[in-house]
Amino acid sequence: MALNSIASRPTSSFLSRKLSNSAANESLSFFNPVPLFSNISFKSASPSPLLSVSVKASSPSSTSPSDTVAHSQQLKIKSVPTQPIEGQKTGTSGLRKKVKEFMQENSLANWIQALFDSLPPEDYKNGALVLGGDGRYFNKEAAQIIIKIAAGNGVGKILVSKDGILSTPAVSAVIRRREANGGFIMSASHNPGGPEYDWGIKFNYSSGQPAPESITDKIYGNTLSISEIKVADILDINLSQLGATNCGPFSVEVIDPVADYLELLEQVFDFSLVRSLILRPDFRFTFDAMHAVTGAYAKPIFVDKLGASIDSILNGVPLEDFGHGHPDPNLT
């Protein structure tokens, strides 16, 4: 049977050990044969079609970015039966497959639950996790799935980037800046995106580093024996609006994808010196974002912060299929 829709940080003792060693009566509706998540339209203010939602939330309002945009006093957790899915061998701190495979019945949900089953509770219970990705196809739907399973497993807070867009180094920057327990990266790296192409999921720890092999091996082992998925019965989150949504003991904050990363860059690089170069009349440059995740950072950093001309940015709008291109500037 398939579920129709899933759509103050404690010190990570587990991470410390690894670094030292290695440097309600409502029921869910089930139906067949439509695969899990493949037919779901994720919208922020309405419950999923076959899910009986008991958590009440107000519609998002035009509040300031720091305001709470929804609130609930309840959080109901559902235990959803599932079965192991072949081919979820985890490597390079995550899992990468064709997007159609992730959209199949319980595929992504199984892996996310297996991850939580592999971590010591103190590494995520009542803690904060970061969530973002490279903007490729399926990221927005996947974000809703991850948020609900995280809440179902006792995570206290999800920090998700606006529209789910957050580059891989920016995920690490936010983890460290916000002292989160870790973070999910929805990316298939340089692989092409779109309905016929690739999707991937990775997990980084509180230092910002990728999960070690000891954990990825555990995740794979748990995907072979998984029997249930823990899901919070909550509404989808409006990822397009900055602000916090509270659901009892669980909250989701939609954050600016650039701010924390830019703060780190300003600590690492001499922005005054770089700006003086960019403003020289005899200097010109062009940055091609290739309709990939760097497009979200190009204008705020190069134009707004460093004074470059907007004409220096090419293909600066992130697209789910990278404009039918390939997000790797180093093809050989």
SVG drawing of the C-alpha trace seen along z (x, -y; Angstrom):
<svg xmlns="http://www.w3.org/2000/svg" viewBox="-11 -54 53 60">
<polyline fill="none" stroke="black" stroke-width="0.4" points="0.0,0.0 1.2,-3.5 0.8,-6.7 -0.8,-9.2 0.9,-12.3 4.0,-12.8 4.5,-15.3 18.5,-25.4 20.5,-22.6 22.0,-19.8 25.6,-18.9 26.0,-16.1 27.8,-13.5 27.7,-11.1 29.4,-13.6 32.0,-14.3 32.8,-10.5 33.0,-10.3 35.3,-13.3 37.6,-11.9 37.7,-8.6 37.9,-9.8 39.2,-13.6 -6.1,-10.7 -8.5,-8.7 -8.0,-10.2 -6.7,-7.7 -4.6,-7.8 -6.2,-6.8 -4.4,-4.4 -4.9,-3.7 -3.5,-1.9 -2.1,-1.8 -0.9,-5.5 2.6,-5.7 3.4,-7.7 3.9,-11.4 3.8,-11.2 0.3,-12.7 0.5,-15.1 0.2,-18.8 1.9,-20.5 0.2,-23.7 0.7,-25.6 -2.8,-26.3 -4.7,-23.1 -4.4,-19.5 -3.4,-16.7 -6.4,-15.0 -6.4,-11.7 -4.9,-12.7 -7.1,-13.5 -5.3,-16.4 -6.0,-17.3 -3.4,-20.0 -5.0,-23.4 -3.0,-26.3 -4.0,-29.7 -3.4,-30.9 -0.1,-32.7 -0.5,-36.5 1.5,-39.4 3.8,-39.6 7.3,-40.7 10.0,-38.0 10.6,-37.5 6.9,-37.0 5.2,-33.7 3.0,-33.0 1.0,-30.0 0.5,-28.4 -0.9,-25.2 -1.2,-23.7 -1.2,-20.1 1.1,-17.7 -0.2,-14.2 2.2,-11.6 1.2,-8.7 3.0,-5.4 2.8,-4.5 3.5,-0.9 6.1,-0.4 8.4,2.2 12.1,2.2 12.9,0.9 15.9,2.3 18.7,0.2 19.0,-2.3 22.7,-1.8 24.0,-5.1 27.3,-6.6 29.1,-9.9 27.0,-10.9 23.7,-10.4 21.6,-8.7 21.4,-9.7 19.0,-8.2 16.7,-9.2 14.0,-11.5 11.2,-9.0 12.6,-6.4 12.5,-8.9 8.9,-9.7 7.9,-6.0 5.9,-4.7 7.7,-5.5 11.1,-5.7 12.3,-9.0 10.3,-8.5 12.0,-5.2 15.5,-6.7 14.7,-9.7 13.2,-7.4 16.2,-5.1 18.4,-8.1 16.6,-9.0 16.7,-5.3 20.5,-5.4 21.2,-8.4 21.4,-8.5 18.3,-10.4 20.5,-13.1 21.7,-14.0 18.3,-15.3 15.6,-15.0 14.3,-18.5 17.1,-19.9 17.4,-21.9 18.1,-20.7 18.7,-22.7 17.0,-21.9 17.8,-23.2 19.0,-22.2 20.0,-23.2 16.6,-24.1 16.2,-21.1 13.0,-19.3 11.2,-17.6 13.0,-19.6 9.9,-21.5 7.8,-18.3 10.7,-16.5 11.1,-19.3 7.5,-18.8 8.1,-15.0 11.3,-15.6 9.7,-18.2 6.9,-16.0 9.1,-12.9 11.5,-15.1 8.6,-16.3 7.4,-12.8 10.7,-11.7 11.0,-14.4 13.0,-17.1 12.3,-20.4 12.9,-22.8 13.6,-22.8 15.4,-25.8 14.4,-25.6 15.6,-28.1 13.2,-30.2 11.8,-28.1 14.1,-25.3 17.1,-26.8 20.4,-26.6 23.8,-25.8 25.8,-23.0 28.4,-25.3 25.6,-27.5 24.0,-24.6 27.2,-24.0 27.4,-27.7 23.9,-27.8 24.4,-24.7 27.4,-26.2 26.0,-29.8 22.7,-28.6 24.4,-25.8 22.1,-23.2 22.4,-19.5 22.9,-18.9 21.2,-19.4 19.7,-17.8 21.0,-18.8 18.6,-18.1 21.1,-17.8 22.4,-15.5 25.5,-17.6 26.4,-18.4 24.0,-15.8 21.3,-17.3 17.8,-18.0 14.3,-17.6 11.6,-14.9 13.7,-12.5 17.0,-13.2 18.6,-13.0 17.8,-13.8 19.7,-13.2 19.7,-13.6 22.6,-14.1 23.0,-14.6 25.6,-16.8 26.5,-16.9 26.7,-19.8 30.2,-20.7 28.9,-21.0 30.8,-17.9 29.1,-15.1 27.9,-12.1 30.7,-9.5 30.6,-6.1 29.8,-4.5 26.4,-6.3 25.7,-5.9 26.3,-2.1 23.8,-2.1 21.3,-4.0 21.5,-1.4 21.2,1.4 18.0,-0.2 16.5,-0.6 16.7,3.2 14.6,3.8 12.3,0.7 8.7,1.4 7.3,-2.0 7.5,-5.7 6.8,-8.2 5.0,-11.2 3.6,-14.4 0.1,-15.1 0.6,-18.8 -0.1,-21.0 2.4,-21.7 4.7,-24.7 4.6,-27.8 8.3,-27.8 7.9,-31.1 7.4,-33.2 10.0,-34.0 8.9,-33.4 8.1,-30.8 5.3,-28.2 4.7,-26.7 3.0,-23.3 3.0,-22.7 6.5,-21.5 7.7,-21.6 8.4,-24.6 9.6,-25.4 11.4,-28.7 11.8,-29.7 15.1,-31.6 16.9,-33.8 19.3,-31.5 22.0,-34.2 22.4,-36.0 24.3,-33.5 26.5,-32.4 27.3,-36.0 28.3,-36.8 30.8,-33.9 32.2,-35.0 32.8,-38.5 34.8,-36.9 36.9,-34.8 37.5,-37.3 38.5,-41.0 35.3,-42.4 36.7,-45.9 39.6,-44.8 37.4,-42.7 35.0,-45.6 37.8,-48.0 38.8,-45.6 35.3,-45.2 34.8,-49.0 37.9,-49.7 37.0,-51.1 39.5,-48.7 38.1,-45.6 35.2,-43.5 33.9,-40.0 31.0,-37.8 29.5,-35.2 27.4,-32.5 25.1,-30.9 23.9,-28.3 20.3,-28.6 21.6,-26.6 21.7,-27.3 24.5,-29.9 22.0,-32.2 20.4,-32.8 23.7,-34.3 25.0,-36.1 23.1,-39.3 23.1,-39.7 26.8,-39.2 28.3,-40.5 25.8,-43.3 24.3,-44.4 27.4,-43.8 30.4,-44.3 29.0,-46.8 29.2,-44.8 26.9,-45.6 23.8,-43.5 24.9,-42.8 27.8,-40.8 25.3,-38.1 24.2,-35.5 21.4,-32.9 21.0,-34.1 17.5,-32.6 17.6,-29.1 15.4,-26.7 14.2,-23.2 15.8,-21.8 18.8,-24.2 17.3,-25.6 17.8,-22.2 21.5,-22.6 24.1,-21.0 25.1,-22.7 28.8,-21.8 31.1,-24.5 34.0,-21.9 32.6,-19.4 35.3,-17.6"/>
</svg>
